[in-house]
Amino acid sequence: MSLFRREGEECVASLSLEEVRVLRKVASEVVGLLTEGFDHDDPVVLRLFPSVYPTDPVEAAEFRRFTEGDLKTGKIDQAGAVLAALPPEDEADPAGTEIRLDSESAEAWLRAINDVRLAMGVRLDVNEETDLDEELDAELNRDLSSARSFQLSVYAYLGYLQESLLDAIMR
């Protein structure tokens, strides 16, 4: 797994081909969710766009009407920043790809990774009370090849990557 590090004004990481594939896939899925798959009743959409007025549906709908477009566009742009920084899968170097992010791109990546983790957390039923290490160990002991094992591993990886990027930004 790669860590971001600070080099001058940039945040830099060397990503393996597998990491490039995973990041391209999850960023693309967020774009898809926010475009052709957008459904106000989807629990992921509700998590990504929480109600400002949870006890007043009329006010919440009015607020959403004025803000949702810009918020959606921002989230799509952030996922797009991840996709733009990554090489296409067929052009990625099997030996690794260096990613260099200026401060604006690094912050977009940080927000995009957060959106992916929020979406995955809803789908995986992960919350603040979940012991991710314990859950991942239990799942891996049950079935190493299960979709849930893979998804929990990706969720953990994204948390690790997010933390390393935040550390690099703060330096």
Secondary structure as a PSIPRED ss2 file (coil, helix, strand):
# PSIPRED VFORMAT (PSIPRED V4.0)

   1 M C   1.000  0.000  0.000
   2 S C   1.000  0.000  0.000
   3 L C   1.000  0.000  0.000
   4 F C   1.000  0.000  0.000
   5 R E   0.000  0.000  1.000
   6 R E   0.000  0.000  1.000
   7 E E   0.000  0.000  1.000
   8 G C   1.000  0.000  0.000
   9 E C   1.000  0.000  0.000
  10 E E   0.000  0.000  1.000
  11 C E   0.000  0.000  1.000
  12 V E   0.000  0.000  1.000
  13 A E   0.000  0.000  1.000
  14 S E   0.000  0.000  1.000
  15 L E   0.000  0.000  1.000
  16 S C   1.000  0.000  0.000
  17 L H   0.000  1.000  0.000
  18 E H   0.000  1.000  0.000
  19 E H   0.000  1.000  0.000
  20 V H   0.000  1.000  0.000
  21 R H   0.000  1.000  0.000
  22 V H   0.000  1.000  0.000
  23 L H   0.000  1.000  0.000
  24 R H   0.000  1.000  0.000
  25 K H   0.000  1.000  0.000
  26 V H   0.000  1.000  0.000
  27 A H   0.000  1.000  0.000
  28 S H   0.000  1.000  0.000
  29 E H   0.000  1.000  0.000
  30 V H   0.000  1.000  0.000
  31 V H   0.000  1.000  0.000
  32 G H   0.000  1.000  0.000
  33 L H   0.000  1.000  0.000
  34 L H   0.000  1.000  0.000
  35 T C   1.000  0.000  0.000
  36 E C   1.000  0.000  0.000
  37 G C   1.000  0.000  0.000
  38 F C   1.000  0.000  0.000
  39 D C   1.000  0.000  0.000
  40 H C   1.000  0.000  0.000
  41 D C   1.000  0.000  0.000
  42 D C   1.000  0.000  0.000
  43 P H   0.000  1.000  0.000
  44 V H   0.000  1.000  0.000
  45 V H   0.000  1.000  0.000
  46 L H   0.000  1.000  0.000
  47 R H   0.000  1.000  0.000
  48 L H   0.000  1.000  0.000
  49 F C   1.000  0.000  0.000
  50 P C   1.000  0.000  0.000
  51 S C   1.000  0.000  0.000
  52 V C   1.000  0.000  0.000
  53 Y C   1.000  0.000  0.000
  54 P C   1.000  0.000  0.000
  55 T C   1.000  0.000  0.000
  56 D C   1.000  0.000  0.000
  57 P H   0.000  1.000  0.000
  58 V H   0.000  1.000  0.000
  59 E H   0.000  1.000  0.000
  60 A H   0.000  1.000  0.000
  61 A H   0.000  1.000  0.000
  62 E H   0.000  1.000  0.000
  63 F H   0.000  1.000  0.000
  64 R H   0.000  1.000  0.000
  65 R H   0.000  1.000  0.000
  66 F H   0.000  1.000  0.000
  67 T H   0.000  1.000  0.000
  68 E H   0.000  1.000  0.000
  69 G H   0.000  1.000  0.000
  70 D H   0.000  1.000  0.000
  71 L H   0.000  1.000  0.000
  72 K H   0.000  1.000  0.000
  73 T H   0.000  1.000  0.000
  74 G H   0.000  1.000  0.000
  75 K H   0.000  1.000  0.000
  76 I H   0.000  1.000  0.000
  77 D H   0.000  1.000  0.000
  78 Q H   0.000  1.000  0.000
  79 A H   0.000  1.000  0.000
  80 G H   0.000  1.000  0.000
  81 A H   0.000  1.000  0.000
  82 V H   0.000  1.000  0.000
  83 L H   0.000  1.000  0.000
  84 A H   0.000  1.000  0.000
  85 A H   0.000  1.000  0.000
  86 L C   1.000  0.000  0.000
  87 P C   1.000  0.000  0.000
  88 P C   1.000  0.000  0.000
  89 E H   0.000  1.000  0.000
  90 D H   0.000  1.000  0.000
  91 E H   0.000  1.000  0.000
  92 A C   1.000  0.000  0.000
  93 D C   1.000  0.000  0.000
  94 P C   1.000  0.000  0.000
  95 A C   1.000  0.000  0.000
  96 G C   1.000  0.000  0.000
  97 T E   0.000  0.000  1.000
  98 E E   0.000  0.000  1.000
  99 I E   0.000  0.000  1.000
 100 R E   0.000  0.000  1.000
 101 L E   0.000  0.000  1.000
 102 D C   1.000  0.000  0.000
 103 S H   0.000  1.000  0.000
 104 E H   0.000  1.000  0.000
 105 S H   0.000  1.000  0.000
 106 A H   0.000  1.000  0.000
 107 E H   0.000  1.000  0.000
 108 A H   0.000  1.000  0.000
 109 W H   0.000  1.000  0.000
 110 L H   0.000  1.000  0.000
 111 R H   0.000  1.000  0.000
 112 A H   0.000  1.000  0.000
 113 I H   0.000  1.000  0.000
 114 N H   0.000  1.000  0.000
 115 D H   0.000  1.000  0.000
 116 V H   0.000  1.000  0.000
 117 R H   0.000  1.000  0.000
 118 L H   0.000  1.000  0.000
 119 A H   0.000  1.000  0.000
 120 M H   0.000  1.000  0.000
 121 G H   0.000  1.000  0.000
 122 V H   0.000  1.000  0.000
 123 R H   0.000  1.000  0.000
 124 L H   0.000  1.000  0.000
 125 D C   1.000  0.000  0.000
 126 V C   1.000  0.000  0.000
 127 N C   1.000  0.000  0.000
 128 E C   1.000  0.000  0.000
 129 E C   1.000  0.000  0.000
 130 T C   1.000  0.000  0.000
 131 D C   1.000  0.000  0.000
 132 L H   0.000  1.000  0.000
 133 D H   0.000  1.000  0.000
 134 E H   0.000  1.000  0.000
 135 E H   0.000  1.000  0.000
 136 L H   0.000  1.000  0.000
 137 D H   0.000  1.000  0.000
 138 A H   0.000  1.000  0.000
 139 E H   0.000  1.000  0.000
 140 L H   0.000  1.000  0.000
 141 N H   0.000  1.000  0.000
 142 R H   0.000  1.000  0.000
 143 D C   1.000  0.000  0.000
 144 L C   1.000  0.000  0.000
 145 S C   1.000  0.000  0.000
 146 S C   1.000  0.000  0.000
 147 A H   0.000  1.000  0.000
 148 R H   0.000  1.000  0.000
 149 S H   0.000  1.000  0.000
 150 F H   0.000  1.000  0.000
 151 Q H   0.000  1.000  0.000
 152 L H   0.000  1.000  0.000
 153 S H   0.000  1.000  0.000
 154 V H   0.000  1.000  0.000
 155 Y H   0.000  1.000  0.000
 156 A H   0.000  1.000  0.000
 157 Y H   0.000  1.000  0.000
 158 L H   0.000  1.000  0.000
 159 G H   0.000  1.000  0.000
 160 Y H   0.000  1.000  0.000
 161 L H   0.000  1.000  0.000
 162 Q H   0.000  1.000  0.000
 163 E H   0.000  1.000  0.000
 164 S H   0.000  1.000  0.000
 165 L H   0.000  1.000  0.000
 166 L H   0.000  1.000  0.000
 167 D H   0.000  1.000  0.000
 168 A H   0.000  1.000  0.000
 169 I H   0.000  1.000  0.000
 170 M H   0.000  1.000  0.000
 171 R C   1.000  0.000  0.000
